[in-house]
């Protein structure tokens, strides 16, 4: 191999680092995709989905935080349950973001941007009593469910069946089921005798 060939192979195998460029699609704009939905419908759906997405990212993060902070006689059960719910929320986050992209929008992804869009209140940075943490999760779920119901109704009214189906069949049903599982841990029953 001559020196020129060696240099070319070496140069072409190197990563091109520290690249910068212009933003190619600003947040809140749409790419043109042939999915038989009016631009106004796609714009409204992406806006509503990004709101649900931001709230869901925060809910996922709360689940992880409280999973780590669990304590007490139900530690093991709640530790596992909250981690399971976090995994399910993360799967929903991905589905919601992919729907935004399918509509031609830009999914909210940066945690700082998520914090600007969410309606879920910020909890204290430290640990709280277990019932308080569970109550905060239930409050966050109610915010998410309210946003889901609103977005699903508007998507249905606009003929955006794909968004409506995702919101009702996946997001709403998953959140309602998680609420039930959490709420049952706040029933004040004796753990020793009836």
Secondary structure, DSSP 8 states (H G I E B T S, - for coil): --HHHHHHHHHHTS---S-----SS-TT------SS--HHHHHHHHHHHHHHHHHHHHHHHHHHHHHHH--STTHHHHHHHHHHHHHHHHHHHHHHHHHHHHTT------HHHHHHH--S----SS---HHHHHHHHHHHHHHHHHHHHHHHHHHHHTT-HHHHHIIIIIIIHHHHHHHHHHHGGGS---SS--
